[in-house]
Amino acid sequence: MGKVIVVTSGKGGVGKTTSTANLGTALALLGKTVVVVDADVGLRNLDIVMGLESRIVYTSMDVIEKQCELSKALVRDRRVDGLMLLAASQKNNKDDIQPEQMKAICDKLRTAHDFVLVDSPAGIERGFSNASAGADEAIVVTTPDVSAIRDADRIIGLLQNARIEPINLVLNRFSPELVGNGSMMDQADVLDILNINLIGVVPEDSGVITSTNRGIPLVYEDGSPGAQAYMRIARRLTGQRIPIHDFEQKGLFSNILNWFTRKR
Amino acid sequence: MANSIVALRAYGDGLHLIIRPHLSIAEVEAAIQQEISRMNRSLAGTSVQIDLKSPTLKEEEIELLSSKLQETYDLTVRGVEVADEPIAPPIAAAPTTHIISQTTDTRPSRDSELSRIVPNTIRSGQTEEFPQGSLIIYGDVNSGGEVKAGGDIVVLGTLRGSAYAGMNGRLSAVIIAMDFAPLKLQIGNYVNRSSVNQQPRGYPEIARIGAEDVIIVEKFVKF
């Protein structure tokens, strides 16, 4: 029996879809069977980030309307074994799906796969309740800025009300340089406010943009810091204990300070 | 963001020691010591420029500070720059005064009052309401969260959201938090918003209605 994990954030643009695509791919690379589900009905994106947009025939809407079997609607990713995508319908909107229908799909998917990752839309309305309806666990993605953190806080409250546990935090787009010169919140500040388990820190990585545009999730290229961060999170999701990487060690601030003090 | 009063920054022309609005020179000295001890490298022999963000330090105090920097850390002060516009002092509530010692005792009998313990953090968008008595929060009240009580409110964490004590009109109600950075305070029919970018001061604080009919926030000393 697999786990259903909703990937959510409240605020848009913090990296839910990128995180879903990369964690799904990373888990598959680790040998797990994974379905990534796009719950952003009407504004689907996960297919593009996964590079599978040209191969979608059926969507979750067709499954709900009984136009096709669930297994037919799953798009297999040919680059790695055990990875599938269930796309959202682009022509419907979020109110066309009921939370119970999403839950039924998730429950069916979990019987045959190790992980079901549901990519939630931004917001706290129907799209969010659809995405979280079938979830056992949640991953909350946030960036270290106050507006994203307040929205994450709101979402955590809603997830707790829905008894979805554990709730793990991914701190995305983290910039050691900006933390070093004091213009970005550090990890401790974020955790002090949100007070949930941190499952990983993903550094700001310009490779994300190119990988999104090419439809090749970052984790296929081992070298980049972002890819390594997502691989570590995937390992933690499979139960491995890996310490949180400390990106703050090589802060620009201390480097500049070192340079100054050496010079005089 | 460990130190809200003093920051060391490296700019193109060298090191700057930034001093933000504060209460006393003792507070500034303690903050400087904390900031410098955070550096794992000695600053001996370097020079700094002091940037005063508000004209709160007197000239002789600046001189004293400069000589202390020289003596203790071997830091030469190469200049002092004071921000022209006085910035509002960092108090929890904008139109009130910040008092360090507690003066009056307006405590009513709280003997027969009910209280409710909330064993978790109040997150953004959540409201905890208890008109029958006082609320004790074993956690934070985050930005966007709200606590309301007929009696007092005690937050055993950081108060970042809004708190409304004495919601049935009891003006003797108080709001106490271990770290105080609220968006909005209300006691009875008195409302106060916070100043911009309020940072916790590192000690427990209490808000109550003071003698001049405004909500005052001060260091919490035992009742």
Boltz contact constraints between the chains, C-beta under 6 A:
constraints:
  - contact:
      token1: [A, 150]
      token2: [B, 124]
      max_distance: 6.0
  - contact:
      token1: [A, 150]
      token2: [B, 143]
      max_distance: 6.0
  - contact:
      token1: [A, 150]
      token2: [B, 144]
      max_distance: 6.0
  - contact:
      token1: [A, 153]
      token2: [B, 123]
      max_distance: 6.0
  - contact:
      token1: [A, 153]
      token2: [B, 124]
      max_distance: 6.0
  - contact:
      token1: [A, 153]
      token2: [B, 142]
      max_distance: 6.0
  - contact:
      token1: [A, 154]
      token2: [B, 124]
      max_distance: 6.0
  - contact:
      token1: [A, 154]
      token2: [B, 125]
      max_distance: 6.0
  - contact:
      token1: [A, 156]
      token2: [B, 123]
      max_distance: 6.0
  - contact:
      token1: [A, 157]
      token2: [B, 123]
      max_distance: 6.0
  - contact:
      token1: [A, 157]
      token2: [B, 125]
      max_distance: 6.0
  - contact:
      token1: [A, 157]
      token2: [B, 126]
      max_distance: 6.0
  - contact:
      token1: [A, 189]
      token2: [B, 1]
      max_distance: 6.0
  - contact:
      token1: [A, 195]
      token2: [B, 121]
      max_distance: 6.0
  - contact:
      token1: [A, 256]
      token2: [B, 10]
      max_distance: 6.0
  - contact:
      token1: [A, 257]
      token2: [B, 10]
      max_distance: 6.0
  - contact:
      token1: [A, 260]
      token2: [B, 10]
      max_distance: 6.0
  - contact:
      token1: [A, 261]
      token2: [B, 41]
      max_distance: 6.0
  - contact:
      token1: [A, 261]
      token2: [B, 46]
      max_distance: 6.0
  - contact:
      token1: [A, 264]
      token2: [B, 45]
      max_distance: 6.0
  - contact:
      token1: [A, 264]
      token2: [B, 46]
      max_distance: 6.0
